[in-house]
């Protein structure tokens, strides 16, 4: 059930990021769509810094990972009645990957907010 909950938390967190930044999104937008909107429209992601092109590649890869996590959550966790659930190692992989994405988003936004507070 943790796989379902952490994935749902990530989805909700991305919606909150969009709301806070006044980024318009649809009520039924997927988590992949929200991630794309955040990367493209949130001011914290406009200047990535050194090795920006490489970081953009990492972010594109994360988009593919997020896209792969959704069916895993839906078809192999307790999100819905499923006969076959993830084994512990794979469940930990999903949870740790999701936490990494959340931490990155949070750190990038907090750093951006701190920089903008110090320039006021």
C-alpha positions as CSV (number, residue, x, y, z in Angstrom):
1,X,0.0,0.0,0.0
2,X,3.0,2.3,0.4
3,X,3.6,2.2,-3.3
4,X,0.1,3.5,-3.9
5,X,0.3,6.1,-1.2
6,X,3.7,7.6,-2.1
7,X,2.7,7.8,-5.8
8,X,-0.6,9.5,-4.9
9,X,1.4,11.9,-2.7
10,X,3.7,12.7,-5.6
11,X,0.7,13.4,-7.8
12,X,-0.9,15.6,-5.1
13,X,2.4,17.4,-4.5
14,X,2.8,18.2,-8.2
15,X,-0.7,19.6,-8.3
16,X,0.2,21.8,-5.2
17,X,3.3,23.0,-7.0
18,X,1.2,24.0,-10.0
19,X,-1.4,25.7,-7.9
20,X,1.3,27.6,-5.9
21,X,3.0,28.8,-9.1
22,X,-0.4,29.5,-10.8
23,X,0.3,27.0,-13.5
24,X,-2.9,26.0,-15.1
25,X,-3.6,22.3,-15.4
26,X,-6.6,20.0,-16.0
27,X,-8.4,18.2,-13.3
28,X,-7.6,14.9,-15.0
29,X,-4.1,15.7,-16.0
30,X,-1.7,12.7,-15.5
31,X,1.3,12.9,-13.3
32,X,3.5,12.9,-16.4
33,X,1.6,16.0,-17.7
34,X,2.0,17.8,-14.4
35,X,5.8,17.0,-14.3
36,X,6.1,18.4,-17.8
37,X,4.2,21.6,-16.9
38,X,6.4,22.1,-13.9
39,X,9.6,21.7,-15.9
40,X,8.4,24.0,-18.6
41,X,6.5,26.7,-16.7
42,X,7.7,26.9,-13.1
43,X,10.3,29.7,-12.7
44,X,12.5,27.4,-10.5
45,X,13.2,25.2,-13.5
46,X,14.1,27.9,-16.0
47,X,17.7,28.1,-15.1
48,X,19.1,24.7,-14.1
49,X,22.7,25.8,-13.8
50,X,26.0,24.0,-14.7
51,X,25.6,21.0,-17.0
52,X,22.0,22.1,-17.7
53,X,21.8,20.1,-20.9
54,X,22.7,17.0,-19.0
55,X,20.3,17.7,-16.2
56,X,17.6,18.2,-18.9
57,X,18.4,14.7,-20.1
58,X,18.0,13.4,-16.5
59,X,14.7,15.2,-16.2
60,X,13.5,13.6,-19.5
61,X,14.5,10.2,-18.1
62,X,12.6,10.9,-14.9
63,X,9.5,11.7,-17.1
64,X,9.9,8.2,-18.6
65,X,10.2,6.7,-15.1
66,X,7.1,8.5,-13.9
67,X,5.3,7.2,-16.9
68,X,6.4,3.7,-16.0
69,X,5.5,4.0,-12.3
70,X,1.8,4.7,-13.0
71,X,0.9,1.3,-14.4
72,X,3.0,-0.4,-11.7
73,X,1.1,1.5,-9.1
74,X,-2.3,0.7,-10.7
75,X,-1.6,-3.0,-11.6
76,X,0.8,-4.2,-8.9
77,X,0.0,-2.4,-5.7
78,X,-3.0,-2.1,-3.4
79,X,-4.3,0.9,-5.3
80,X,-6.8,-1.4,-6.9
81,X,-7.7,-5.1,-6.4
82,X,-4.7,-6.8,-7.9
83,X,-3.9,-10.5,-7.8
84,X,-0.1,-10.0,-8.2
85,X,1.7,-7.4,-6.1
86,X,5.2,-6.1,-6.3
87,X,7.8,-8.0,-4.4
88,X,9.7,-6.1,-1.7
89,X,12.8,-5.2,-3.7
90,X,10.7,-3.7,-6.5
91,X,8.3,-1.9,-4.1
92,X,11.4,-0.3,-2.5
93,X,12.7,0.7,-5.9
94,X,9.4,2.4,-6.7
95,X,9.2,4.1,-3.3
96,X,12.8,5.3,-3.4
97,X,12.5,6.6,-7.0
98,X,9.3,8.5,-6.1
99,X,11.0,10.0,-3.0
100,X,14.0,11.0,-5.1
101,X,11.7,12.9,-7.5
102,X,9.8,14.6,-4.7
103,X,13.1,15.6,-3.0
104,X,14.4,17.0,-6.3
105,X,11.3,19.1,-6.9
106,X,11.2,20.3,-3.4
107,X,14.9,21.2,-3.3
108,X,14.8,23.0,-6.6
109,X,11.8,25.1,-5.6
110,X,13.0,25.9,-2.1
111,X,16.4,27.0,-3.5
112,X,14.7,29.2,-6.0
113,X,12.4,30.7,-3.4
114,X,15.4,31.4,-1.1
115,X,17.3,33.1,-3.9
116,X,14.4,35.2,-4.7
117,X,13.8,36.2,-1.1
118,X,17.4,37.3,-0.7
119,X,17.2,39.5,-3.8
120,X,14.2,41.5,-2.5
